[in-house]
Amino acid sequence: MKLRITVEGKTYEVDVEVLEDAPVGSPLRSATVPTTTMVPPITPAPPAPRTDAAVAPVPAVETTGTVVNAPIVGTIMQLKVAVGDSVAVNQVLLVMEAMKMETNIASPVAGRVKAIYVSPGEAVKAGQLLVELE
């Protein structure tokens, strides 16, 4: 019987003879290794590039004002503003949950909310457009 054995990263092909009639534990019931042949290690093929939605680019949305994008992957928990609301710099626009932690997403500029592109409960990708300000 031929076996392939790997020891400390080196792979060997060995011939093994098993003596069926010898009792278990007997010195006659042992494997003999008459020859060993060095076999080069098997290198796994690199993984194929992912094409699923988890790594697909975020579709572009035509905007004219200041945009607020998701900093990380998460779920929208709460909207703190509505379209038409005036906002100040650093005012919280919405709350996201990511990895069981809530993250406040604040306005980078003072202005007015022109559009909101997400709703509570929606899963968002990193970089996805959340709010547009003018």
VMD Tcl script that builds the backbone (N, CA, C; Angstrom):
set m [mol new atoms 402]
animate dup $m
set s [atomselect $m all]
$s set {name element resname resid chain x y z} {
  {N N MET 1 A 0.855 -1.152 0.000}
  {CA C MET 1 A 0.000 0.000 0.000}
  {C C MET 1 A 0.909 1.226 0.000}
  {N N LYS 2 A 0.564 2.231 -0.819}
  {CA C LYS 2 A 1.339 3.469 -0.860}
  {C C LYS 2 A 0.597 4.528 -0.060}
  {N N LEU 3 A 1.344 5.293 0.712}
  {CA C LEU 3 A 0.781 6.391 1.484}
  {C C LEU 3 A 1.605 7.634 1.222}
  {N N ARG 4 A 0.973 8.779 1.330}
  {CA C ARG 4 A 1.676 10.056 1.269}
  {C C ARG 4 A 1.615 10.643 2.672}
  {N N ILE 5 A 2.765 10.949 3.233}
  {CA C ILE 5 A 2.865 11.447 4.604}
  {C C ILE 5 A 3.592 12.785 4.589}
  {N N THR 6 A 3.093 13.735 5.360}
  {CA C THR 6 A 3.742 15.043 5.481}
  {C C THR 6 A 4.249 15.191 6.902}
  {N N VAL 7 A 5.545 15.490 7.034}
  {CA C VAL 7 A 6.178 15.684 8.330}
  {C C VAL 7 A 6.918 17.009 8.279}
  {N N GLU 8 A 6.542 17.906 9.180}
  {CA C GLU 8 A 7.173 19.218 9.281}
  {C C GLU 8 A 7.270 19.911 7.922}
  {N N GLY 9 A 6.168 19.849 7.161}
  {CA C GLY 9 A 6.105 20.547 5.889}
  {C C GLY 9 A 6.725 19.800 4.727}
  {N N LYS 10 A 7.368 18.666 4.954}
  {CA C LYS 10 A 7.961 17.866 3.879}
  {C C LYS 10 A 7.052 16.680 3.609}
  {N N THR 11 A 6.781 16.410 2.331}
  {CA C THR 11 A 5.880 15.330 1.956}
  {C C THR 11 A 6.689 14.147 1.434}
  {N N TYR 12 A 6.320 12.945 1.897}
  {CA C TYR 12 A 6.992 11.720 1.496}
  {C C TYR 12 A 5.957 10.731 0.981}
  {N N GLU 13 A 6.319 9.967 -0.056}
  {CA C GLU 13 A 5.510 8.828 -0.484}
  {C C GLU 13 A 6.196 7.591 0.072}
  {N N VAL 14 A 5.428 6.734 0.753}
  {CA C VAL 14 A 6.018 5.552 1.365}
  {C C VAL 14 A 5.228 4.312 0.979}
  {N N ASP 15 A 5.910 3.180 0.884}
  {CA C ASP 15 A 5.273 1.881 0.697}
  {C C ASP 15 A 5.093 1.278 2.081}
  {N N VAL 16 A 3.878 0.802 2.370}
  {CA C VAL 16 A 3.583 0.248 3.692}
  {C C VAL 16 A 3.057 -1.168 3.502}
  {N N GLU 17 A 3.570 -2.102 4.317}
  {CA C GLU 17 A 3.087 -3.477 4.305}
  {C C GLU 17 A 2.418 -3.732 5.649}
  {N N VAL 18 A 1.159 -4.134 5.628}
  {CA C VAL 18 A 0.427 -4.421 6.860}
  {C C VAL 18 A 0.255 -5.931 6.947}
  {N N LEU 19 A 0.697 -6.501 8.052}
  {CA C LEU 19 A 0.575 -7.940 8.273}
  {C C LEU 19 A -0.729 -8.202 9.000}
  {N N GLU 20 A -1.712 -8.729 8.291}
  {CA C GLU 20 A -3.059 -8.922 8.826}
  {C C GLU 20 A -3.138 -10.000 9.908}
  {N N ASP 21 A -2.317 -11.047 9.819}
  {CA C ASP 21 A -2.436 -12.176 10.736}
  {C C ASP 21 A -1.782 -11.951 12.092}
  {N N ALA 22 A -0.930 -10.956 12.210}
  {CA C ALA 22 A -0.226 -10.736 13.465}
  {C C ALA 22 A -1.162 -10.061 14.467}
  {N N PRO 23 A -1.079 -10.452 15.748}
  {CA C PRO 23 A -1.935 -9.830 16.765}
  {C C PRO 23 A -1.568 -8.349 16.959}
  {N N VAL 24 A -2.559 -7.567 17.371}
  {CA C VAL 24 A -2.340 -6.146 17.618}
  {C C VAL 24 A -1.305 -5.994 18.715}
  {N N GLY 25 A -0.341 -5.125 18.540}
  {CA C GLY 25 A 0.706 -4.895 19.513}
  {C C GLY 25 A 1.933 -5.757 19.283}
  {N N SER 26 A 1.807 -6.721 18.395}
  {CA C SER 26 A 2.944 -7.593 18.102}
  {C C SER 26 A 3.984 -6.844 17.277}
  {N N PRO 27 A 5.283 -7.119 17.505}
  {CA C PRO 27 A 6.297 -6.461 16.687}
  {C C PRO 27 A 6.229 -6.884 15.228}
  {N N LEU 28 A 5.538 -8.008 14.939}
  {CA C LEU 28 A 5.382 -8.430 13.553}
  {C C LEU 28 A 4.347 -7.597 12.812}
  {N N ARG 29 A 3.473 -6.953 13.528}
  {CA C ARG 29 A 2.445 -6.128 12.899}
  {C C ARG 29 A 2.960 -4.694 12.882}
  {N N SER 30 A 3.836 -4.414 11.981}
  {CA C SER 30 A 4.396 -3.077 11.880}
  {C C SER 30 A 4.535 -2.719 10.416}
  {N N ALA 31 A 4.633 -1.475 10.162}
  {CA C ALA 31 A 4.795 -1.003 8.787}
  {C C ALA 31 A 6.264 -1.004 8.450}
  {N N THR 32 A 6.575 -1.450 7.256}
  {CA C THR 32 A 7.943 -1.372 6.794}
  {C C THR 32 A 8.015 -0.310 5.714}
  {N N VAL 33 A 9.044 0.445 5.751}
  {CA C VAL 33 A 9.211 1.528 4.793}
  {C C VAL 33 A 10.488 1.252 4.015}
  {N N PRO 34 A 10.367 0.500 2.916}
  {CA C PRO 34 A 11.578 0.147 2.199}
  {C C PRO 34 A 12.205 1.323 1.477}
  {N N THR 35 A 11.398 2.204 0.928}
  {CA C THR 35 A 11.952 3.349 0.198}
  {C C THR 35 A 11.097 4.577 0.480}
  {N N THR 36 A 11.714 5.711 0.411}
  {CA C THR 36 A 10.961 6.961 0.512}
  {C C THR 36 A 11.333 7.812 -0.685}
  {N N THR 37 A 10.363 8.546 -1.153}
  {CA C THR 37 A 10.572 9.431 -2.282}
  {C C THR 37 A 10.104 10.818 -1.891}
  {N N MET 38 A 10.947 11.800 -2.063}
  {CA C MET 38 A 10.574 13.174 -1.748}
  {C C MET 38 A 9.612 13.677 -2.821}
  {N N VAL 39 A 8.480 14.185 -2.403}
  {CA C VAL 39 A 7.479 14.736 -3.315}
  {C C VAL 39 A 7.388 16.231 -3.044}
  {N N PRO 40 A 7.378 17.052 -4.064}
  {CA C PRO 40 A 7.266 18.487 -3.802}
  {C C PRO 40 A 5.937 18.806 -3.122}
  {N N PRO 41 A 5.931 19.797 -2.243}
  {CA C PRO 41 A 4.687 20.139 -1.559}
  {C C PRO 41 A 3.624 20.584 -2.552}
  {N N ILE 42 A 2.390 20.262 -2.224}
  {CA C ILE 42 A 1.267 20.650 -3.065}
  {C C ILE 42 A 0.874 22.071 -2.701}
  {N N THR 43 A 0.911 22.941 -3.679}
  {CA C THR 43 A 0.558 24.338 -3.451}
  {C C THR 43 A -0.884 24.548 -3.893}
  {N N PRO 44 A -1.763 25.000 -2.989}
  {CA C PRO 44 A -3.154 25.209 -3.388}
  {C C PRO 44 A -3.257 26.374 -4.372}
  {N N ALA 45 A -4.236 26.267 -5.240}
  {CA C ALA 45 A -4.466 27.339 -6.208}
  {C C ALA 45 A -4.985 28.568 -5.473}
  {N N PRO 46 A -4.639 29.762 -5.936}
  {CA C PRO 46 A -5.156 30.960 -5.275}
  {C C PRO 46 A -6.665 31.026 -5.436}
  {N N PRO 47 A -7.362 31.619 -4.454}
  {CA C PRO 47 A -8.819 31.693 -4.547}
  {C C PRO 47 A -9.232 32.561 -5.726}
  {N N ALA 48 A -10.355 32.198 -6.320}
  {CA C ALA 48 A -10.888 32.985 -7.434}
  {C C ALA 48 A -11.388 34.323 -6.904}
  {N N PRO 49 A -11.319 35.378 -7.693}
  {CA C PRO 49 A -11.828 36.667 -7.221}
  {C C PRO 49 A -13.321 36.588 -6.959}
  {N N ARG 50 A -13.739 37.229 -5.887}
  {CA C ARG 50 A -15.161 37.221 -5.514}
  {C C ARG 50 A -15.932 38.173 -6.408}
  {N N THR 51 A -17.117 37.726 -6.789}
  {CA C THR 51 A -17.962 38.571 -7.631}
  {C C THR 51 A -19.339 38.768 -7.016}
  {N N ASP 52 A -19.494 38.385 -5.760}
  {CA C ASP 52 A -20.806 38.516 -5.139}
  {C C ASP 52 A -21.074 39.959 -4.703}
  {N N ALA 53 A -22.275 40.204 -4.201}
  {CA C ALA 53 A -22.694 41.555 -3.835}
  {C C ALA 53 A -21.878 42.135 -2.685}
  {N N ALA 54 A -21.255 41.275 -1.857}
  {CA C ALA 54 A -20.492 41.767 -0.708}
  {C C ALA 54 A -19.292 42.602 -1.125}
  {N N VAL 55 A -18.765 42.373 -2.316}
  {CA C VAL 55 A -17.610 43.134 -2.754}
  {C C VAL 55 A -17.891 43.950 -4.016}
  {N N ALA 56 A -19.135 43.938 -4.461}
  {CA C ALA 56 A -19.487 44.716 -5.651}
  {C C ALA 56 A -19.390 46.196 -5.333}
  {N N PRO 57 A -18.996 47.021 -6.302}
  {CA C PRO 57 A -18.902 48.449 -6.036}
  {C C PRO 57 A -20.276 49.049 -5.750}
  {N N VAL 58 A -20.284 50.094 -4.932}
  {CA C VAL 58 A -21.522 50.790 -4.610}
  {C C VAL 58 A -21.917 51.622 -5.825}
  {N N PRO 59 A -23.162 51.486 -6.295}
  {CA C PRO 59 A -23.554 52.243 -7.480}
  {C C PRO 59 A -23.496 53.750 -7.226}
  {N N ALA 60 A -23.095 54.488 -8.223}
  {CA C ALA 60 A -22.980 55.941 -8.102}
  {C C ALA 60 A -24.368 56.582 -8.172}
  {N N VAL 61 A -24.546 57.645 -7.433}
  {CA C VAL 61 A -25.783 58.421 -7.460}
  {C C VAL 61 A -25.394 59.841 -7.835}
  {N N GLU 62 A -26.114 60.446 -8.760}
  {CA C GLU 62 A -25.840 61.815 -9.203}
  {C C GLU 62 A -26.172 62.772 -8.055}
  {N N THR 63 A -25.194 63.549 -7.607}
  {CA C THR 63 A -25.414 64.501 -6.521}
  {C C THR 63 A -24.836 65.850 -6.913}
  {N N THR 64 A -25.358 66.899 -6.279}
  {CA C THR 64 A -24.844 68.247 -6.541}
  {C C THR 64 A -24.361 68.928 -5.278}
  {N N GLY 65 A -24.696 68.384 -4.103}
  {CA C GLY 65 A -24.293 69.004 -2.849}
  {C C GLY 65 A -23.236 68.197 -2.133}
  {N N THR 66 A -23.170 68.388 -0.815}
  {CA C THR 66 A -22.250 67.631 0.019}
  {C C THR 66 A -22.888 66.293 0.351}
  {N N VAL 67 A -22.124 65.221 0.209}
  {CA C VAL 67 A -22.688 63.904 0.483}
  {C C VAL 67 A -22.088 63.331 1.758}
  {N N VAL 68 A -22.874 62.488 2.397}
  {CA C VAL 68 A -22.432 61.771 3.584}
  {C C VAL 68 A -22.520 60.289 3.241}
  {N N ASN 69 A -21.375 59.589 3.319}
  {CA C ASN 69 A -21.300 58.168 2.984}
  {C C ASN 69 A -21.136 57.337 4.250}
  {N N ALA 70 A -21.520 56.074 4.146}
  {CA C ALA 70 A -21.343 55.143 5.266}
  {C C ALA 70 A -19.855 54.897 5.481}
  {N N PRO 71 A -19.349 55.077 6.701}
  {CA C PRO 71 A -17.931 54.838 6.951}
  {C C PRO 71 A -17.580 53.352 7.016}
  {N N ILE 72 A -18.570 52.507 7.347}
  {CA C ILE 72 A -18.353 51.066 7.494}
  {C C ILE 72 A -19.618 50.331 7.083}
  {N N VAL 73 A -19.519 49.024 6.967}
  {CA C VAL 73 A -20.681 48.183 6.706}
  {C C VAL 73 A -21.530 48.152 7.972}
  {N N GLY 74 A -22.852 48.258 7.819}
  {CA C GLY 74 A -23.709 48.224 8.999}
  {C C GLY 74 A -25.168 48.272 8.634}
  {N N THR 75 A -25.988 48.541 9.639}
  {CA C THR 75 A -27.434 48.627 9.469}
  {C C THR 75 A -27.900 49.973 9.996}
  {N N ILE 76 A -28.763 50.627 9.234}
  {CA C ILE 76 A -29.325 51.910 9.664}
  {C C ILE 76 A -30.324 51.634 10.780}
  {N N MET 77 A -30.111 52.254 11.936}
  {CA C MET 77 A -30.983 52.036 13.079}
  {C C MET 77 A -32.032 53.136 13.218}
  {N N GLN 78 A -31.620 54.391 12.976}
  {CA C GLN 78 A -32.535 55.509 13.226}
  {C C GLN 78 A -32.125 56.713 12.384}
  {N N LEU 79 A -33.120 57.383 11.801}
  {CA C LEU 79 A -32.879 58.649 11.116}
  {C C LEU 79 A -33.189 59.767 12.098}
  {N N LYS 80 A -32.282 60.732 12.226}
  {CA C LYS 80 A -32.461 61.837 13.170}
  {C C LYS 80 A -32.916 63.113 12.472}
  {N N VAL 81 A -32.940 63.108 11.117}
  {CA C VAL 81 A -33.354 64.283 10.343}
  {C C VAL 81 A -34.300 63.834 9.239}
  {N N ALA 82 A -34.949 64.823 8.613}
  {CA C ALA 82 A -35.838 64.566 7.479}
  {C C ALA 82 A -35.431 65.491 6.338}
  {N N VAL 83 A -35.888 65.182 5.144}
  {CA C VAL 83 A -35.596 66.028 3.993}
  {C C VAL 83 A -36.159 67.426 4.276}
  {N N GLY 84 A -35.332 68.451 4.028}
  {CA C GLY 84 A -35.731 69.839 4.259}
  {C C GLY 84 A -35.252 70.399 5.587}
  {N N ASP 85 A -34.824 69.554 6.514}
  {CA C ASP 85 A -34.333 70.030 7.813}
  {C C ASP 85 A -33.018 70.787 7.641}
  {N N SER 86 A -32.846 71.852 8.439}
  {CA C SER 86 A -31.561 72.547 8.498}
  {C C SER 86 A -30.696 71.826 9.520}
  {N N VAL 87 A -29.401 71.676 9.206}
  {CA C VAL 87 A -28.492 70.978 10.109}
  {C C VAL 87 A -27.255 71.831 10.352}
  {N N ALA 88 A -26.664 71.653 11.511}
  {CA C ALA 88 A -25.427 72.342 11.877}
  {C C ALA 88 A -24.261 71.380 11.691}
  {N N VAL 89 A -23.058 71.930 11.688}
  {CA C VAL 89 A -21.860 71.097 11.617}
  {C C VAL 89 A -21.856 70.152 12.816}
  {N N ASN 90 A -21.539 68.888 12.596}
  {CA C ASN 90 A -21.467 67.835 13.617}
  {C C ASN 90 A -22.811 67.440 14.210}
  {N N GLN 91 A -23.908 67.857 13.609}
  {CA C GLN 91 A -25.219 67.410 14.073}
  {C C GLN 91 A -25.434 65.973 13.600}
  {N N VAL 92 A -25.967 65.126 14.475}
  {CA C VAL 92 A -26.191 63.727 14.130}
  {C C VAL 92 A -27.319 63.628 13.108}
  {N N LEU 93 A -27.020 62.957 11.986}
  {CA C LEU 93 A -28.002 62.774 10.917}
  {C C LEU 93 A -28.732 61.430 11.051}
  {N N LEU 94 A -27.974 60.408 11.433}
  {CA C LEU 94 A -28.557 59.073 11.586}
  {C C LEU 94 A -27.666 58.229 12.477}
  {N N VAL 95 A -28.213 57.097 12.907}
  {CA C VAL 95 A -27.482 56.164 13.763}
  {C C VAL 95 A -27.379 54.834 13.020}
  {N N MET 96 A -26.146 54.317 12.948}
  {CA C MET 96 A -25.882 53.011 12.325}
  {C C MET 96 A -25.453 52.027 13.399}
  {N N GLU 97 A -25.723 50.763 13.157}
  {CA C GLU 97 A -25.179 49.708 14.020}
  {C C GLU 97 A -24.195 48.896 13.188}
  {N N ALA 98 A -23.021 48.708 13.748}
  {CA C ALA 98 A -22.008 47.881 13.098}
  {C C ALA 98 A -21.300 47.085 14.182}
  {N N MET 99 A -21.233 45.791 14.032}
  {CA C MET 99 A -20.587 44.905 14.998}
  {C C MET 99 A -21.134 45.129 16.411}
  {N N LYS 100 A -22.433 45.262 16.514}
  {CA C LYS 100 A -23.162 45.421 17.779}
  {C C LYS 100 A -22.832 46.728 18.503}
  {N N MET 101 A -22.325 47.708 17.748}
  {CA C MET 101 A -22.052 49.020 18.336}
  {C C MET 101 A -22.787 50.073 17.516}
  {N N GLU 102 A -23.375 51.025 18.191}
  {CA C GLU 102 A -24.046 52.120 17.499}
  {C C GLU 102 A -23.040 53.208 17.156}
  {N N THR 103 A -23.163 53.737 15.944}
  {CA C THR 103 A -22.282 54.797 15.470}
  {C C THR 103 A -23.137 55.961 15.003}
  {N N ASN 104 A -22.882 57.142 15.555}
  {CA C ASN 104 A -23.585 58.343 15.108}
  {C C ASN 104 A -22.905 58.867 13.853}
  {N N ILE 105 A -23.694 59.139 12.819}
  {CA C ILE 105 A -23.175 59.716 11.579}
  {C C ILE 105 A -23.589 61.179 11.585}
  {N N ALA 106 A -22.582 62.075 11.602}
  {CA C ALA 106 A -22.835 63.504 11.764}
  {C C ALA 106 A -22.619 64.263 10.457}
  {N N SER 107 A -23.197 65.428 10.393}
  {CA C SER 107 A -23.072 66.303 9.225}
  {C C SER 107 A -21.680 66.937 9.195}
  {N N PRO 108 A -20.998 66.867 8.035}
  {CA C PRO 108 A -19.678 67.487 7.947}
  {C C PRO 108 A -19.753 69.001 7.743}
  {N N VAL 109 A -20.924 69.504 7.338}
  {CA C VAL 109 A -21.109 70.934 7.058}
  {C C VAL 109 A -22.485 71.378 7.552}
  {N N ALA 110 A -22.637 72.678 7.684}
  {CA C ALA 110 A -23.966 73.234 7.977}
  {C C ALA 110 A -24.707 73.339 6.656}
  {N N GLY 111 A -26.000 73.105 6.682}
  {CA C GLY 111 A -26.780 73.202 5.451}
  {C C GLY 111 A -28.183 72.675 5.648}
  {N N ARG 112 A -28.766 72.198 4.544}
  {CA C ARG 112 A -30.125 71.673 4.563}
  {C C ARG 112 A -30.090 70.267 3.967}
  {N N VAL 113 A -30.911 69.368 4.519}
  {CA C VAL 113 A -30.972 67.996 4.017}
  {C C VAL 113 A -31.719 68.010 2.687}
  {N N LYS 114 A -30.997 67.661 1.624}
  {CA C LYS 114 A -31.601 67.639 0.281}
  {C C LYS 114 A -32.244 66.281 -0.006}
  {N N ALA 115 A -31.585 65.190 0.399}
  {CA C ALA 115 A -32.113 63.848 0.130}
  {C C ALA 115 A -31.563 62.867 1.155}
  {N N ILE 116 A -32.378 61.861 1.457}
  {CA C ILE 116 A -31.961 60.758 2.317}
  {C C ILE 116 A -32.116 59.492 1.484}
  {N N TYR 117 A -31.041 58.720 1.358}
  {CA C TYR 117 A -31.014 57.559 0.469}
  {C C TYR 117 A -31.174 56.223 1.180}
  {N N VAL 118 A -31.397 56.237 2.485}
  {CA C VAL 118 A -31.534 54.997 3.254}
  {C C VAL 118 A -32.735 55.085 4.174}
  {N N SER 119 A -33.120 53.951 4.744}
  {CA C SER 119 A -34.223 53.921 5.701}
  {C C SER 119 A -33.861 53.001 6.856}
  {N N PRO 120 A -34.517 53.146 8.011}
  {CA C PRO 120 A -34.205 52.291 9.159}
  {C C PRO 120 A -34.368 50.810 8.812}
  {N N GLY 121 A -33.423 50.017 9.304}
  {CA C GLY 121 A -33.434 48.584 9.056}
  {C C GLY 121 A -32.665 48.173 7.812}
  {N N GLU 122 A -32.259 49.132 6.995}
  {CA C GLU 122 A -31.549 48.828 5.757}
  {C C GLU 122 A -30.071 48.537 6.026}
  {N N ALA 123 A -29.570 47.485 5.413}
  {CA C ALA 123 A -28.142 47.153 5.499}
  {C C ALA 123 A -27.411 47.994 4.457}
  {N N VAL 124 A -26.282 48.591 4.847}
  {CA C VAL 124 A -25.517 49.433 3.931}
  {C C VAL 124 A -24.082 48.947 3.851}
  {N N LYS 125 A -23.446 49.260 2.725}
  {CA C LYS 125 A -22.045 48.909 2.496}
  {C C LYS 125 A -21.177 50.102 2.827}
  {N N ALA 126 A -19.916 49.857 3.080}
  {CA C ALA 126 A -18.965 50.946 3.311}
  {C C ALA 126 A -18.899 51.792 2.052}
  {N N GLY 127 A -18.998 53.104 2.217}
  {CA C GLY 127 A -18.937 54.014 1.087}
  {C C GLY 127 A -20.279 54.310 0.453}
  {N N GLN 128 A -21.322 53.613 0.867}
  {CA C GLN 128 A -22.643 53.838 0.281}
  {C C GLN 128 A -23.169 55.213 0.664}
  {N N LEU 129 A -23.814 55.878 -0.293}
  {CA C LEU 129 A -24.388 57.212 -0.072}
  {C C LEU 129 A -25.555 57.115 0.905}
  {N N LEU 130 A -25.511 57.934 1.956}
  {CA C LEU 130 A -26.573 57.931 2.968}
  {C C LEU 130 A -27.446 59.166 2.856}
  {N N VAL 131 A -26.802 60.344 2.876}
  {CA C VAL 131 A -27.530 61.630 2.920}
  {C C VAL 131 A -26.834 62.612 2.002}
  {N N GLU 132 A -27.634 63.469 1.352}
  {CA C GLU 132 A -27.086 64.568 0.553}
  {C C GLU 132 A -27.532 65.877 1.199}
  {N N LEU 133 A -26.562 66.789 1.368}
  {CA C LEU 133 A -26.831 68.094 1.956}
  {C C LEU 133 A -26.599 69.177 0.906}
  {N N GLU 134 A -27.284 70.321 1.082}
  {CA C GLU 134 A -27.022 71.471 0.213}
  {C C GLU 134 A -26.885 72.714 1.049}
}
mol reanalyze $m
mol bondsrecalc $m
mol representation Tube
mol addrep $m
